[in-house]
Amino acid sequence: MAAQRETLLLVDDESFNLSVLQEFLGSDYDLLLARSGEQALQRVRFVPPPDLILLDIVMPGMDGYQVLARLQADSATREIPVVFITALGEVADEAKGLALGAVDYITKPLSPAIVQARVRTQISLRKSLLALQSMNAQLAIKNEELSRLNAILQNMAMLDGLTGIPNRRHFDNYLEQEWGRAVRDNTALALILLDIDHFKLFNDHYGHAAGDECLKQVARVLADAMSRPVDLLARYGGEEFVCLLPGTDCAGLQVVGNKLCESVRSLGLAHHYSKVADHVTVSLGGTSMMPSRTLAPEVLLKAADARLYQAKAEGRDRLVCSSF
């Protein structure tokens, strides 16, 4: 299959000059002819557009400079390279043409070798430019796709692989963020730690596959119980979950904690080996405090962990909370 030939638009008001150019270039390129500036602006709209324009400067009506200015002003045609072909040989004329955007300047009388060489050069440059633009466009698409995949990977890195809820890393970042916000805004910050009661006994008797399913179902009902977008539920590790509640005092903490506790009870997931009930239950420890610059976020975690220990000591399946 023969390669597609490039198309040249030849613009000159003299038929003789067009004939000469046709003789020089017709065997290598497809040619479009125009005998005036107005006609050239019509021809350039052909599909596909010409790859190169050879443009005479001195023409009646619209001269070559005006044609080039019109081409440069139009986004659809400004990328088409233009070579001036003219009898004007002054340096100022050439400088003017190049300043307007012409890529080359050939003076008359025309030499076949010069015309063919200059055209080949511009066509080669045009091909290289189009190839580079295509590569840049493909690179932009690849970069966009890479950015999208990176966003997906970053999101996955913040989620627990088993339960699908935020993981410990996500929680640690969010705690730092909300601690700083609470310090700036002088607002309360509450945290709840919760454990599935006697989860080791569940795993031992029902198997690890059932244990994984238990964790997924508990995570789902806990997540469903969260009512505010700013509240974060995360898997803290093993059978332990954590809930961060920005702008929440001890009374609000108690409401949320009791709701979480009841949501797991309502799940009704059998646990006949529990020492608390015949179904899966959770123990919760919560603390609300006013963060300050002199304290670290770990203080909130340690206080909640102490309340969780107290909840287990008092019989499990309950919430113990306090203000710090």
Stockholm file with secondary structure:
# STOCKHOLM 1.0

chainA/1-324         MAAQRETLLLVDDESFNLSVLQEFLGSDYDLLLARSGEQALQRVRFVPPPDLILLDIVMPGMDGYQVLARLQADSATREIPVVFITALGEVADEAKGLALGAVDYITKPLSPAIVQARVRTQISLRKSLLALQSMNAQLAIKNEELSRLNAILQNMAMLDGLTGIPNRRHFDNYLEQEWGRAVRDNTALALILLDIDHFKLFNDHYGHAAGDECLKQVARVLADAMSRPVDLLARYGGEEFVCLLPGTDCAGLQVVGNKLCESVRSLGLAHHYSKVADHVTVSLGGTSMMPSRTLAPEVLLKAADARLYQAKAEGRDRLVCSSF
#=GR chainA/1-324 SS CCCCCCEEEEECSCHHHHHHHHHHHTTTSEEEEESSHHHHHHHTTSSSCCSEEEEESCCSSSCHHHHHHHHHHCTTTTTSCEEEEESCCCHHHHHHHHHHTCSEEEESSCCHHHHHHHHHHHHHHHHHHHHHHHHHHHHHHHHHHHHHHHHHHHHHHTBCTTTCSBCHHHHHHHHHHHHHHHHHHTCCEEEEEEEETTHHHHHHHHCHHHHHHHHHHHHHHHHHHCCCTTCEEEEEETTEEEEEEETCCHHHHHHHHHHHHHHHHHHCCBCTTCSSCSBCCEEEEEEEECCCTTSCTHHHHHHHHHHHHHHHHTTSSSEEEEEC
#=GC SS_cons         CCCCCCEEEEECSCHHHHHHHHHHHTTTSEEEEESSHHHHHHHTTSSSCCSEEEEESCCSSSCHHHHHHHHHHCTTTTTSCEEEEESCCCHHHHHHHHHHTCSEEEESSCCHHHHHHHHHHHHHHHHHHHHHHHHHHHHHHHHHHHHHHHHHHHHHHTBCTTTCSBCHHHHHHHHHHHHHHHHHHTCCEEEEEEEETTHHHHHHHHCHHHHHHHHHHHHHHHHHHCCCTTCEEEEEETTEEEEEEETCCHHHHHHHHHHHHHHHHHHCCBCTTCSSCSBCCEEEEEEEECCCTTSCTHHHHHHHHHHHHHHHHTTSSSEEEEEC
//
